[in-house]
Amino acid sequence: MIKKKLLIQPIQRACVIPLVFVSLMSYSQLVQAQLSNSEFSRYVEKPTRNLTPQPPSQLRNGKNSKPLRHVLQVGRAAQRSGSSLQERGFSEPVKNQLPNSIQNSFQQPKLPRNGAPTGRRRAGAGRNPECPSSLTRLTALVPGDEGKSFLASTVAENPTFWFYVPELPETARFAEFVLQVQDGREVQNVYRTPLTLSGKPGVISITLPLQSQYSLKTDKKYHWYFQIYCGDPEKTSDNFYVDGFVQRQALTEALDSQLKIAKPREYIAYSANNIWYDALTNLGQLLRPNPQNATLNKDWVDLLNAVGLQDFAKEPIVQNYNLEK
């Protein structure tokens, strides 16, 4: 019996050691698995919290900032996958949101199908055969399709309107500008003024007075008319006219930021955001005192080409009618 016990004890010890080793291995694997899961979840949570695009300042300096190398790697991966940085949750720098010029930046609107109003972009034939035939070339410099003008936007309270006026004889230099707003079923005149034109062919602009009663309110559609009489308006009502519509939009923080970056060529930001009236005004005001500037000339041509007004792109800017004075 004593011999049997002595033989069994070594066997038991031999069996216990492997069992202990197996138990230790299992416990170690369990701890590692828990640690791995903890580490994995910690690193997964970080990108999940950062899926919202961050402003450039936070991308550079914030606690969740990523190295430039990482951002470039993400950008290259996005290009390979065919998706943009914005689609993958990253912001592009503000400067990349603006083109270097206005070429292809302004998108010509299509013929409105949602009830948006249209006007007359080019004057038609007059009823009086004694009216100068050149008046048929009177054209509003606004987006449109052939002879129709489309509703376009501004952020200015007192915007500027642009027209091409042909050469006029002395008997046909009386003009009138009218701005109206529809309030319910009633149409009210916001501003109405007579003008005497110089008779020189070229582009002219008309700026609304700065008084508050003439300021455009946001999200209201305004109807404007510009007409040239065939003679003394006190003696005849025959005229050639163009008309169109303008709507003022609120100036957003994003657009304001882009305007500051683009300054003094704010027209690049306006054009990229389809704010027609202000794009043309800013560019025209820069071009008029600098008619030999190659960049401004090219941008002027490109902007007018974008809305099918290439026939007037080479015409000089001859007059600004600031109705404040």
C-alpha positions in Angstrom: 0.0 0.0 0.0 2.8 2.4 0.9 4.5 1.7 -2.4 1.2 2.4 -4.3 0.8 5.8 -2.6 4.3 6.7 -3.3 3.7 5.9 -7.0 0.4 7.8 -7.2 1.7 11.1 -5.6 4.2 11.8 -8.4 1.5 11.1 -11.0 -0.9 13.5 -9.3 1.8 16.2 -9.2 2.6 15.6 -12.8 -1.1 16.1 -13.7 -1.6 19.2 -11.5 1.3 21.2 -13.1 -0.2 21.0 -16.7 -3.6 21.9 -15.4 -2.3 25.0 -13.6 -0.3 26.0 -16.7 -3.4 25.6 -18.9 -5.4 27.7 -16.4 -2.8 30.4 -16.3 -2.7 30.5 -20.2 -6.5 30.8 -20.4 -6.6 33.6 -17.8 -3.8 35.4 -19.7 -5.7 35.1 -23.0 -8.9 36.3 -21.3 -7.1 39.4 -19.9 -5.4 40.2 -23.3 -8.8 39.8 -25.0 -10.4 42.2 -22.6 -7.5 44.7 -23.0 -7.6 44.4 -26.7 -11.3 45.0 -26.8 -10.8 48.0 -24.5 -8.1 49.4 -26.7 -10.0 48.8 -29.9 -13.2 50.4 -28.6 -11.2 53.4 -27.4 -9.7 53.9 -30.9 -12.9 53.3 -32.7 -14.7 55.9 -30.6 -12.3 58.7 -31.6 -13.1 58.7 -35.4 -16.8 58.2 -34.5 -16.8 61.4 -32.5 -14.9 63.2 -35.3 -17.1 62.3 -38.2 -18.6 65.9 -38.1 -16.5 68.1 -40.3 -14.2 70.4 -38.3 -13.4 74.1 -39.0 -9.8 74.6 -40.3 -8.8 76.1 -36.9 -9.8 72.9 -35.1 -8.2 70.6 -37.7 -4.9 72.4 -37.1 -4.8 73.2 -33.4 -7.7 71.3 -31.6 -7.3 68.4 -29.3 -8.8 66.2 -32.0 -6.4 67.5 -34.7 -4.8 65.0 -37.1 -1.3 65.3 -38.6 -1.0 66.8 -42.0 0.4 63.5 -43.3 -2.8 61.7 -42.1 -5.1 64.3 -43.8 -3.1 63.9 -47.1 -3.4 60.1 -46.9 -7.1 60.4 -46.3 -7.3 62.8 -49.3 -5.5 60.4 -51.6 -7.6 57.5 -50.4 -10.7 59.6 -51.1 -9.5 60.4 -54.6 -8.9 56.7 -55.2 -12.3 55.8 -54.0 -14.0 58.5 -56.0 -15.4 60.4 -53.0 -14.6 63.9 -51.8 -13.2 65.0 -48.5 -16.6 66.4 -47.5 -18.3 63.1 -48.2 -15.8 61.4 -45.9 -16.4 63.9 -43.1 -13.5 66.2 -43.6 -13.6 69.9 -44.4 -11.7 71.4 -47.3 -9.8 74.6 -46.6 -11.9 77.7 -47.3 -9.6 78.8 -50.1 -10.3 75.6 -52.0 -13.9 76.5 -52.1 -13.3 79.5 -54.4 -12.0 79.3 -57.9 -9.0 81.4 -59.1 -11.3 83.1 -61.6 -15.0 83.2 -62.5 -14.6 81.0 -65.5 -17.2 78.2 -65.2 -18.1 79.3 -61.7 -21.5 81.0 -62.3 -24.1 78.4 -63.3 -26.6 79.7 -65.8 -30.1 78.9 -64.4 -32.4 76.9 -66.5 -35.8 78.1 -67.6 -37.8 78.2 -64.4 -40.4 75.5 -64.0 -41.5 76.2 -60.5 -43.5 79.3 -61.2 -40.6 81.7 -60.9 -41.3 84.9 -62.9 -39.6 85.8 -66.2 -39.2 89.1 -67.9 -37.9 90.6 -71.2 -34.1 90.5 -71.5 -34.0 92.2 -74.9 -36.3 94.9 -76.2 -38.7 93.9 -79.0 -39.8 95.8 -82.0 -41.6 99.0 -81.3 -45.0 99.9 -82.7 -44.0 103.3 -83.9 -42.0 103.2 -87.2 -40.5 106.5 -86.3 -38.7 105.0 -83.3 -34.9 104.4 -83.9 -34.4 100.7 -85.0 -31.2 100.6 -82.9 -33.5 100.5 -79.7 -34.2 96.9 -80.4 -30.7 96.1 -79.1 -31.5 97.5 -75.7 -30.6 94.5 -73.4 -30.6 93.8 -69.7 -27.4 92.2 -68.4 -29.1 89.4 -66.4 -29.3 85.6 -66.6 -31.9 84.4 -69.1 -32.7 82.4 -72.2 -32.7 84.2 -75.6 -35.1 87.1 -75.0 -36.4 86.1 -71.6 -34.8 87.3 -68.3 -34.8 85.1 -65.2 -35.0 85.9 -61.5 -31.6 86.5 -60.0 -30.2 87.2 -56.6 -28.5 89.9 -54.6 -27.4 90.4 -51.0 -27.3 94.2 -51.3 -30.0 96.3 -49.8 -29.6 98.8 -52.6 -28.4 96.9 -55.6 -27.1 98.0 -59.0 -28.7 97.1 -62.3 -26.8 96.8 -65.6 -27.9 97.4 -69.2 -26.5 97.6 -72.7 -27.8 100.8 -74.4 -27.2 101.3 -78.2 -26.3 104.6 -79.8 -29.2 107.0 -79.5 -30.3 110.1 -81.4 -31.0 113.2 -79.4 -34.7 112.6 -79.7 -34.6 109.2 -78.0 -32.5 109.8 -74.9 -35.3 110.0 -72.3 -35.4 106.9 -70.1 -37.1 105.7 -66.9 -36.3 103.2 -64.2 -39.0 101.6 -62.1 -38.8 99.2 -59.2 -42.0 97.5 -57.9 -42.9 95.0 -55.2 -46.0 92.9 -55.0 -47.8 92.9 -51.7 -50.5 90.4 -51.8 -52.5 91.3 -54.9 -51.4 94.9 -55.0 -48.3 96.1 -56.9 -46.5 99.1 -55.3 -43.8 101.3 -56.7 -40.7 101.2 -54.5 -38.8 103.6 -56.7 -39.3 105.5 -60.0 -37.1 108.0 -61.6 -36.5 109.6 -65.0 -33.0 109.5 -66.6 -31.4 111.4 -69.4 -29.0 109.2 -71.4 -25.8 110.4 -73.1 -26.5 108.7 -76.4 -23.2 106.8 -76.4 -23.4 103.1 -77.1 -22.2 100.8 -74.3 -22.9 99.4 -70.8 -24.6 101.6 -68.2 -25.5 100.9 -64.5 -28.2 102.2 -62.3 -27.8 102.1 -58.5 -30.7 102.5 -56.1 -30.6 105.3 -53.5 -29.3 104.4 -50.0 -32.4 105.7 -48.2 -34.1 102.9 -46.2 -37.5 103.3 -48.0 -35.8 102.1 -51.2 -34.0 99.2 -49.6 -34.8 95.6 -50.6 -36.1 93.3 -48.0 -35.0 89.7 -47.8 -36.9 86.9 -49.5 -39.2 89.3 -51.5 -39.3 89.3 -55.2 -39.0 92.8 -56.9 -39.9 93.6 -60.4 -37.9 96.3 -62.3 -38.4 98.0 -65.6 -36.0 100.1 -67.7 -37.5 101.9 -70.7 -36.3 104.3 -73.3 -38.9 106.6 -74.9 -38.9 107.3 -78.6 -39.3 111.0 -78.0 -40.4 113.4 -75.3 -42.3 111.3 -72.7 -44.7 114.1 -72.2 -45.7 113.8 -75.8 -45.5 110.1 -76.5 -45.9 106.9 -74.7 -44.0 104.8 -77.3 -41.0 103.1 -75.7 -38.7 100.2 -75.8 -38.3 98.4 -72.5 -36.6 95.5 -70.7 -37.7 94.1 -67.4 -36.7 91.5 -64.8 -36.8 90.2 -61.3 -34.5 90.4 -58.3 -34.6 88.8 -54.9 -32.4 89.7 -52.0 -30.8 86.9 -49.9 -29.5 87.2 -46.4 -25.7 87.4 -46.2 -24.5 84.2 -44.6 -21.4 83.8 -42.4 -19.9 81.4 -45.0 -20.4 83.9 -47.9 -19.1 86.8 -45.7 -15.9 84.7 -45.0 -15.4 84.0 -48.7 -15.9 87.7 -49.6 -13.1 88.7 -47.2 -10.8 86.1 -48.7 -11.6 87.1 -52.3 -11.3 90.9 -51.6 -11.0 93.1 -53.7 -12.2 90.6 -56.3 -15.4 89.7 -54.4 -17.1 88.9 -57.6 -15.3 85.5 -57.5 -17.2 84.6 -54.3 -20.5 86.1 -55.5 -20.2 84.2 -58.8 -19.4 80.9 -57.1 -22.6 81.4 -55.1 -24.7 82.5 -58.0 -25.3 86.0 -56.6 -25.5 87.6 -60.1 -26.3 91.2 -59.4 -23.4 91.7 -56.9 -20.9 89.7 -59.0 -21.5 91.9 -62.1 -21.5 95.1 -60.0 -18.2 94.4 -58.2 -16.5 93.3 -61.4 -17.9 96.2 -63.4 -16.8 98.7 -60.7 -13.2 97.3 -60.8 -13.1 97.2 -64.6 -14.4 100.7 -65.4 -11.3 102.6 -64.0 -9.0 99.8 -65.2 -10.2 99.0 -68.8 -6.7 97.7 -69.7 -6.5 95.1 -66.9 -6.2 91.7 -68.6 -7.5 89.7 -65.7 -10.6 91.9 -65.2 -11.3 91.9 -68.9 -11.1 88.2 -69.1 -13.3 87.7 -66.1 -15.9 90.2 -67.5 -16.0 88.3 -70.7 -16.3 84.9 -68.9 -19.1 86.1 -66.7 -21.2 87.5 -69.6 -20.5 84.4 -71.6 -21.9 82.3 -68.8 -25.3 83.7 -69.3 -25.3 84.0 -73.1 -24.4 87.7 -73.3 -21.1 87.3 -75.2 -22.3 89.9 -77.8 -21.9 92.6 -75.2 -18.7 91.4 -73.5 -16.5 93.8 -75.5 -18.7 96.9 -75.1 -17.3 99.7 -72.9 -18.8 100.7 -69.6 -19.8 104.3 -70.3 -21.9 105.5 -67.4 -23.0 104.8 -63.9 -26.2 106.5 -62.7 -25.9 106.7 -58.9 -29.4 107.8 -58.0 -28.1 109.0 -54.6 -26.6 112.1 -56.2 
